[in-house]
Amino acid sequence: KQRYQRRVRGDENQADETYSLTTVKSVAGAVEQLINFFGMQPCERSERVAEDKTAHTLLLAGQHKDGVECLIKTRIVFDGVVNMKISARSQNPDLNDLLVSSI
């Protein structure tokens, strides 16, 4: 397996969005739900979160059904509510938009 950072090149074909996850009560809970929601593999052990952490970066990698490799990076911060910035990258700009808008 390649490291996530080596698989990410430039910021072309990237989509970004920011959300507040009002039903999630912790950073660890957000990480678990995002992994399950996207069905992608965590990279670089980013699925591991200490229960008391208030900020975390989750890295996910997977392959779309049409064979396109997809990478997702989420920056999750808890300050009374869970806020998240999500970035998706692949060779397909429409897929990137779909991934970040699916939350």
C-alpha positions as a LaTeX table, in Angstrom:
\begin{tabular}{lrrr}
\hline
Residue & $x$ (\AA) & $y$ (\AA) & $z$ (\AA) \\
\hline
Lys1 & 0.00 & 0.00 & 0.00 \\
Gln2 & 1.20 & 3.46 & $-0.84$ \\
Arg3 & 0.97 & 6.21 & 1.72 \\
Tyr4 & $-1.97$ & 8.54 & 1.27 \\
Gln5 & 0.18 & 11.64 & 0.71 \\
Arg6 & 2.06 & 9.98 & $-2.15$ \\
Arg7 & $-1.21$ & 9.22 & $-3.90$ \\
Val8 & $-2.39$ & 12.83 & $-3.74$ \\
Arg9 & $-1.02$ & 15.06 & $-6.48$ \\
Gly10 & $-1.91$ & 18.72 & $-6.84$ \\
Asp11 & $-5.37$ & 20.06 & $-6.11$ \\
Glu12 & $-6.85$ & 19.79 & $-9.58$ \\
Asn13 & $-9.90$ & 17.56 & $-9.65$ \\
Gln14 & $-10.65$ & 18.27 & $-6.01$ \\
Ala15 & $-13.94$ & 19.22 & $-4.41$ \\
Asp16 & $-14.30$ & 20.66 & $-0.90$ \\
Glu17 & $-17.22$ & 21.26 & 1.43 \\
Thr18 & $-17.76$ & 22.09 & 5.11 \\
Tyr19 & $-20.47$ & 20.64 & 7.36 \\
Ser20 & $-21.69$ & 20.67 & 10.94 \\
Leu21 & $-22.60$ & 17.16 & 12.05 \\
Thr22 & $-25.24$ & 18.00 & 14.65 \\
Thr23 & $-26.21$ & 14.39 & 15.46 \\
Val24 & $-22.63$ & 13.29 & 16.19 \\
Lys25 & $-21.34$ & 13.83 & 19.73 \\
Ser26 & $-17.58$ & 13.22 & 19.40 \\
Val27 & $-14.65$ & 13.19 & 16.99 \\
Ala28 & $-14.34$ & 9.41 & 17.39 \\
Gly29 & $-18.05$ & 9.02 & 16.61 \\
Ala30 & $-17.69$ & 11.12 & 13.46 \\
Val31 & $-14.72$ & 9.04 & 12.28 \\
Glu32 & $-16.63$ & 5.79 & 12.78 \\
Gln33 & $-19.72$ & 7.08 & 10.99 \\
Leu34 & $-17.75$ & 8.48 & 8.05 \\
Ile35 & $-15.86$ & 5.22 & 7.52 \\
Asn36 & $-19.15$ & 3.31 & 7.53 \\
Phe37 & $-20.93$ & 5.85 & 5.33 \\
Phe38 & $-18.30$ & 5.95 & 2.57 \\
Gly39 & $-17.29$ & 2.27 & 2.82 \\
Met40 & $-13.68$ & 3.20 & 2.10 \\
Gln41 & $-10.45$ & 2.07 & 3.75 \\
Pro42 & $-8.78$ & 4.33 & 6.32 \\
Cys43 & $-5.17$ & 5.22 & 5.47 \\
Glu44 & $-2.18$ & 5.61 & 7.75 \\
Arg45 & $-4.10$ & 4.41 & 10.82 \\
Ser46 & $-6.24$ & 7.54 & 10.70 \\
Glu47 & $-9.23$ & 5.54 & 12.01 \\
Arg48 & $-7.60$ & 5.53 & 15.45 \\
Val49 & $-8.85$ & 8.38 & 17.62 \\
Ala50 & $-8.44$ & 8.87 & 21.36 \\
Glu51 & $-11.85$ & 9.44 & 22.95 \\
Asp52 & $-10.84$ & 12.83 & 24.40 \\
Lys53 & $-9.47$ & 14.32 & 21.15 \\
Thr54 & $-11.12$ & 17.50 & 19.91 \\
Ala55 & $-9.56$ & 17.50 & 16.41 \\
His56 & $-8.54$ & 14.80 & 13.96 \\
Thr57 & $-7.78$ & 14.18 & 10.28 \\
Leu58 & $-9.32$ & 11.10 & 8.67 \\
Leu59 & $-7.84$ & 9.83 & 5.40 \\
Leu60 & $-9.84$ & 7.40 & 3.25 \\
Ala61 & $-9.06$ & 5.62 & $-0.01$ \\
Gly62 & $-11.25$ & 3.50 & $-2.21$ \\
Gln63 & $-12.32$ & 2.71 & $-5.71$ \\
His64 & $-15.56$ & 3.76 & $-7.36$ \\
Lys65 & $-17.59$ & 1.08 & $-9.14$ \\
Asp66 & $-16.24$ & 2.34 & $-12.49$ \\
Gly67 & $-12.65$ & 1.68 & $-11.35$ \\
Val68 & $-11.69$ & 5.29 & $-10.54$ \\
Glu69 & $-9.51$ & 5.60 & $-7.43$ \\
Cys70 & $-11.00$ & 8.04 & $-4.88$ \\
Leu71 & $-9.31$ & 9.77 & $-1.96$ \\
Ile72 & $-11.13$ & 11.58 & 0.84 \\
Lys73 & $-9.57$ & 13.78 & 3.51 \\
Thr74 & $-11.68$ & 15.07 & 6.38 \\
Arg75 & $-10.64$ & 17.50 & 9.07 \\
Ile76 & $-12.92$ & 17.02 & 12.06 \\
Val77 & $-13.09$ & 19.47 & 14.96 \\
Phe78 & $-15.31$ & 19.32 & 18.07 \\
Asp79 & $-16.15$ & 22.61 & 19.79 \\
Gly80 & $-19.53$ & 21.80 & 21.27 \\
Val81 & $-20.64$ & 20.48 & 17.88 \\
Val82 & $-18.72$ & 18.40 & 15.35 \\
Asn83 & $-17.59$ & 20.44 & 12.34 \\
Met84 & $-15.94$ & 18.85 & 9.34 \\
Lys85 & $-14.17$ & 19.96 & 6.19 \\
Ile86 & $-14.20$ & 17.26 & 3.54 \\
Ser87 & $-12.06$ & 17.13 & 0.40 \\
Ala88 & $-12.43$ & 14.49 & $-2.33$ \\
Arg89 & $-9.97$ & 13.80 & $-5.12$ \\
Ser90 & $-10.13$ & 11.53 & $-8.13$ \\
Gln91 & $-9.69$ & 11.80 & $-11.88$ \\
Asn92 & $-13.43$ & 12.43 & $-12.18$ \\
Pro93 & $-14.56$ & 15.94 & $-11.08$ \\
Asp94 & $-18.23$ & 14.87 & $-11.06$ \\
Leu95 & $-17.41$ & 12.01 & $-8.67$ \\
Asn96 & $-15.57$ & 14.43 & $-6.38$ \\
Asp97 & $-18.63$ & 16.71 & $-6.26$ \\
Leu98 & $-20.89$ & 13.72 & $-5.58$ \\
Leu99 & $-18.70$ & 12.48 & $-2.71$ \\
Val100 & $-18.51$ & 15.82 & $-0.88$ \\
Ser101 & $-22.21$ & 16.56 & $-1.35$ \\
Ser102 & $-23.40$ & 13.13 & $-0.17$ \\
Ile103 & $-23.12$ & 13.96 & 3.54 \\
\hline
\end{tabular}
